[in-house]
Amino acid sequence: MKKVVYSLIFGLLILGGIAYFLYGFATAENRVKSVCVQIKPGMSISELNAFGIKHGLNPPTGKGSGITFMVEAKTYGRYGCKVLLESGSVKNAEYSFVD
């Protein structure tokens, strides 16, 4: 009897983990698009870094100018924001999907 209960609990934990993983991918596009829209031109790199931490995105990799991709760790980098930095601040940001 104990073996059946443990097997049932283990099975439910596995199913719960799979459901959590699939839910993250199923809702990623809308979730990340809404986050990218919140990145405003003029934000400094430090503000962008704090914003990324708050929303589950990796920190910007650009040093001050150029394009950086802030991707969501939850989706293993498939969904994120393409951010154009110019002179240490955001010039433009848009949703990015890597297939």
C-alpha positions in Angstrom: 0.0 0.0 0.0 2.8 2.4 0.9 4.5 1.7 -2.4 1.4 2.7 -4.3 1.1 6.0 -2.4 4.7 6.8 -2.9 4.4 6.0 -6.6 1.3 8.2 -6.9 3.0 11.1 -5.1 6.1 10.8 -7.3 3.9 10.7 -10.4 2.0 13.8 -9.4 5.3 15.6 -8.7 6.6 14.7 -12.2 3.3 15.8 -13.8 3.3 19.0 -11.9 6.9 19.8 -13.0 6.0 19.1 -16.7 2.9 21.2 -16.4 4.9 24.1 -14.9 7.5 23.8 -17.7 4.8 23.7 -20.5 2.8 26.6 -18.9 6.0 28.8 -19.0 6.4 28.2 -22.7 2.7 28.5 -23.5 2.4 31.9 -21.9 5.9 33.2 -22.8 5.1 35.2 -25.9 2.4 37.4 -24.3 4.3 37.7 -21.0 7.6 38.8 -22.6 6.0 41.1 -25.2 4.3 43.0 -22.3 7.7 43.2 -20.5 9.5 44.5 -23.6 7.0 47.3 -24.1 7.8 48.6 -20.6 11.5 49.2 -21.5 11.4 52.9 -22.3 13.9 55.0 -24.3 16.3 56.9 -22.1 16.6 54.2 -19.4 20.2 53.9 -18.2 22.0 50.6 -18.2 21.7 50.4 -14.4 17.9 51.0 -14.6 17.7 48.4 -17.3 19.7 45.9 -15.2 17.3 46.4 -12.3 14.3 46.1 -14.6 15.7 42.8 -16.0 16.2 41.3 -12.5 12.7 42.3 -11.5 11.1 40.7 -14.6 13.3 37.5 -14.9 15.5 38.7 -17.7 19.2 38.3 -17.9 21.2 41.6 -17.4 22.2 43.6 -20.5 25.5 42.5 -22.0 26.3 45.7 -23.8 28.8 48.1 -22.3 27.1 51.3 -23.6 26.3 51.1 -27.2 25.1 48.5 -29.6 22.5 45.7 -29.5 22.0 43.5 -26.5 19.5 40.7 -25.9 17.8 40.4 -22.6 16.3 37.0 -22.6 14.1 35.1 -20.1 15.9 32.4 -18.2 12.6 30.5 -17.7 12.3 29.8 -21.4 16.0 29.1 -21.9 16.6 32.2 -23.9 14.0 31.6 -26.6 11.9 34.7 -25.6 13.4 38.1 -24.8 13.9 41.7 -25.7 16.2 43.1 -28.3 17.5 46.4 -26.8 19.5 49.0 -28.7 21.8 50.9 -26.4 23.4 54.3 -27.4 25.7 56.2 -25.2 24.8 54.2 -22.1 21.0 54.4 -22.4 18.2 52.7 -24.2 17.3 54.0 -27.6 14.8 51.3 -28.6 13.5 47.9 -27.4 11.4 45.3 -29.1 10.3 41.7 -28.6 12.5 39.0 -29.9 11.9 35.3 -30.4 14.6 32.8 -31.3 13.4 29.7 -33.0 
